[in-house]
Amino acid sequence: MAGNREQIDYWNGEAGETWVTAQERLDAMLAPISNALIERAGVRTGERVIDIGCGCGTTSIELAGRGAHVWGIDISEPMLDRARSRIGGSKSLAFSRVDAAEADFTPDHDLLFSRFGVMFFADPPAAFRNLHSALATDGRLAFVCWQAPRDNPWVAIAGRAIQPFLSEPEVEPDPKAPGPFAFADPDYVRGILDAGGFTAVELEDFRTTLHLADSLEEAMDFQGQVGPLARALAELEGERREAALGAARNALAGHVTDAGLDLGAACWIVSARRG
Ligand SMILES: C[S@@+](CC[C@H](N)C(=O)[O-])C[C@H]1O[C@@H](n2cnc3c(N)ncnc32)[C@H](O)[C@@H]1O
């Protein structure tokens, strides 16, 4: 697990805990994307599915509800604990602490599925080669990943506002470094999947509106805890953090309506076959 150590530490630390706390709100916010991905994945009764980076288990539970046998794998113990607490007596669901990049899989799965769980590998081509080994002959892959921050107002508006408060990185950050936006470039994703042995790779440009919160206060509370804004704010303390939060708040205020805060989002819904 050495290659993904940084992400393992990240998702077992505060980030994992905050995702658990925010699970219901995140699920509600991501529902339009989840629904589209599940529909594209076309899961059938009796199929064997791996939900990669399953987190708190929501998509695994939904896929099992459609008759699949689902194995949710993740590196985050707190999120897996939450997922396990939601299984009830279901025999079609199992959750394990497994690094998807390095696990020994058996080639008998029909579908590899992921909602935002595949952009965190230190060596993506190697990770996808390994995932490929889990598929049966006619198996398929369906996952969703974010497009670039600039195409995602739900994160870009506050992100731009806090930029002046963040320290200048000594080296320009690598946009493909493990993280939520690592798979923004469609050619890069195609290259990874080709190298992994997948065929019939397709990226659907999926755009929707996300309901972030019912009010500005709720949005600030939420974005300050979890997601890309929270990741950026983590480096700030005291007055500087307060000033950055104030700037984000002002930037978002202009977008609040009677319905709360609804902002645009852009993802890739990626599908491929084992080949
Ligand atoms: C953005 S969260 C998404 C969680 C969940 N799929 C959802 O939509 O609620 C990313 C998830 O990927 C998991 N993850 C990151 N690297 C992983 C790896 N190498 N193997 C398995 N899971 C991983 C994290 O622990 C985290 O739960």
The ligand as a Gaussian input file, in Angstrom:
#p B3LYP/6-31G(d) Opt

LIG

0 1
 C      -14.524000      11.442000      -3.060000
 S      -14.680000      10.033000      -2.061000
 C      -16.073000       9.228000      -2.800000
 C      -16.709000       8.217000      -1.892000
 C      -17.980000       7.551000      -2.460000
 N      -17.726000       6.853000      -3.695000
 C      -19.086000       8.562000      -2.640000
 O      -19.370000       8.953000      -3.771000
 O      -19.666000       8.970000      -1.613000
 C      -13.311000       9.068000      -2.631000
 C      -13.190000       7.714000      -1.984000
 O      -12.154000       6.960000      -2.628000
 C      -11.473000       6.222000      -1.637000
 N      -10.146000       5.823000      -2.156000
 C       -9.102000       6.635000      -2.445000
 N       -8.054000       5.899000      -2.881000
 C       -8.452000       4.601000      -2.879000
 C       -7.800000       3.355000      -3.214000
 N       -6.531000       3.308000      -3.619000
 N       -8.521000       2.207000      -3.085000
 C       -9.813000       2.230000      -2.636000
 N      -10.456000       3.378000      -2.297000
 C       -9.787000       4.535000      -2.415000
 C      -11.426000       7.181000      -0.464000
 O      -11.141000       6.546000       0.751000
 C      -12.836000       7.769000      -0.514000
 O      -13.754000       7.009000       0.214000

